[in-house]
Amino acid sequence: MTNGNKREKPLYLDMDPDEAFQRFLQTDPKELKDRIDKKKAPPKRGQGDDGKARPKSKPNDRR
């Protein structure tokens, strides 16, 4: 069914759904776009102890 992969936990909001919806309606789309544009890229992989770049891990191919 899940092929051994764990699923993400469901989204949980610690507030009333009506309050969450009101906050959502107050969001300015332009402000959201600015925040997305300013988002930083994830950090690159560092070097290992021997000074060489670490190899990427390969997923296990189980069937």
C-alpha positions as CSV (number, residue, x, y, z in Angstrom):
1,M,0.0,0.0,0.0
2,T,2.5,2.6,1.1
3,N,5.5,0.6,-0.1
4,G,7.3,1.2,3.1
5,N,7.2,5.0,2.8
6,K,5.9,7.0,5.7
7,R,3.1,9.5,5.1
8,E,3.1,13.1,6.2
9,K,1.1,14.0,9.2
10,P,-2.2,15.7,8.4
11,L,-2.4,19.5,8.6
12,Y,-3.5,20.7,12.1
13,L,-4.5,24.3,12.8
14,D,-4.6,25.3,16.5
15,M,-7.5,27.7,15.9
16,D,-11.1,27.8,15.0
17,P,-11.8,27.1,11.3
18,D,-13.8,30.4,11.0
19,E,-10.8,32.4,12.4
20,A,-8.4,30.6,10.0
21,F,-10.7,31.4,7.1
22,Q,-11.0,35.1,8.1
23,R,-7.2,35.3,8.3
24,F,-6.9,33.7,4.8
25,L,-9.3,36.3,3.4
26,Q,-7.2,39.1,4.8
27,T,-4.1,37.9,3.0
28,D,-2.9,40.2,0.2
29,P,-1.9,38.2,-2.9
30,K,0.8,40.7,-3.8
31,E,2.4,40.3,-0.3
32,L,2.3,36.5,-0.7
33,K,4.1,36.8,-4.1
34,D,6.8,39.0,-2.6
35,R,7.4,36.4,0.1
36,I,7.7,33.6,-2.4
37,D,10.1,35.5,-4.5
38,K,12.4,36.3,-1.5
39,K,12.4,32.6,-0.4
40,K,16.0,31.3,-0.2
41,A,17.2,28.2,-2.0
42,P,18.0,25.1,0.2
43,P,21.6,24.9,1.3
44,K,24.0,23.0,-0.9
45,R,25.7,19.8,0.3
46,G,28.9,20.4,2.1
47,Q,32.2,18.6,1.6
48,G,33.1,15.5,3.5
49,D,36.1,15.1,5.9
50,D,38.4,14.2,3.0
51,G,37.6,17.4,1.1
52,K,35.7,15.7,-1.6
53,A,32.0,16.3,-2.3
54,R,29.7,13.8,-0.8
55,P,28.0,11.5,-3.2
56,K,24.2,11.7,-3.5
57,S,22.4,8.9,-1.7
58,K,20.6,6.5,-4.0
59,P,17.2,5.3,-3.1
60,N,16.9,1.6,-2.4
61,D,15.3,-0.2,-5.3
62,R,13.2,-2.8,-3.6
63,R,10.6,-4.7,-5.5
